[in-house]
Amino acid sequence: MDTQPHTRLRSENRRCKIAILSRGDAASRREATPQNSRFVRVFEALAASGIAAVPVVYDETFADAVRDQLLTMDGVLVWVDPIHQGKTRAALDPLLREVAAKGPWVSAHPDVILKMGVKDVLYRTRHLGWGADTHRYATVDAFRAEFPSRLRAGGPRVLKQNRGNGGQGVWKVETVPKTDATIRVLHALRGSQPEEMPLADFMARCEQYFGWGGCIIDQAFQPRLPEGMIRCYVSAAKVAGFGHQLIKALIPPPPQGPDSPEAQPGPRIMHGPDAPQFQALRRLMEDEWIPQMMAALTIDETSLPVIWDADFLYGPRDADGADTYVLCEINASSCFAIPDEAPAAIAQTVRDRIGRNMASVR
């Protein structure tokens, strides 16, 4: 029996090379090294597993050079947000599809992101145990026809554009008492203030989301939001850690204002996968929800991202007083920062993917 798996991987994969792709400008591309990268711990974990990794910086202005470089790789790990300083992945995703079609495996593949890393996953998996009162508006006409009555009937709602990050395009919407068509809205983007406006004006503001994202998702507001958000980090189908944070998004700012220290979110406290307080959630994820999600979205385990996360809010307590969890987002495009235990889990998943690719080539 071979008791040295890392040595065996090195000998069989001397030329195996993985790109770690992130967004940046021409200067950062020239100067990029594993040591000055924010992903340095991932580079170190890959190296310890006998896997060579190189930083590759992407921007639309030098996309052709990036494509040529990626085509020399055996795999590509992608950390690029859906929206960053006004830029989207509209040009990057076709490039990554082209690269993947020519041989290198890409994680997360853009087609997988479109299944699980967009807000539409909240609607498509609403029947799972992590689901809540969730609706989907596929067109502007459907939004105009259905949202007003749903808002009036069901209390505060949270609208989410399909593709976004950092709270962009996420709104808490509630009616203003004793008015017919005035609403109060609060953007999840940091520094936002509540606004009151006619419902029709707000809905017109949201129509832009049907262009880039294709739909709007509508969820019931979760009143336990002030108790914080739990981020469950996953590598392929195994939990790699947790983060708990007292968030301030969708909570009205204090009297001191949205830029005051009191209005800022608390630190995200990271935990390993064995943290006792999260074992019930871990069992639900690994034993039930991840397999059910894969079936609902037709994703096989080998296509799951090497690192992704599921964000949960606390739902209503059950009959025994135990916590329930409501999924509010899955991040698959650019999951970072990550717990200390996650780089080793990423390296293990990469190693498994390389082994499968080698076996398929033989």
RASUL-V47673 format. One record per helix or strand. SS is the DSSP state (2 for helix, 1 for strand). FROM is the first residue (numbers start at 1). TO is the last residue. If there is no record, write none. Layout:
ss:from:to
SS:FROM:TO
SS:FROM:TO
//
This chain:
ss:from:to
2:5:12
1:17:23
2:26:31
2:40:48
1:52:58
2:60:70
1:75:79
1:83:84
1:87:88
2:92:101
1:105:107
2:110:116
2:120:124
1:134:137
2:140:154
1:157:161
1:170:175
1:182:187
1:195:198
2:199:206
2:209:212
1:216:220
2:223:227
1:229:235
1:238:245
2:261:263
1:269:271
2:276:297
2:301:303
1:308:314
1:325:331
2:342:361
//
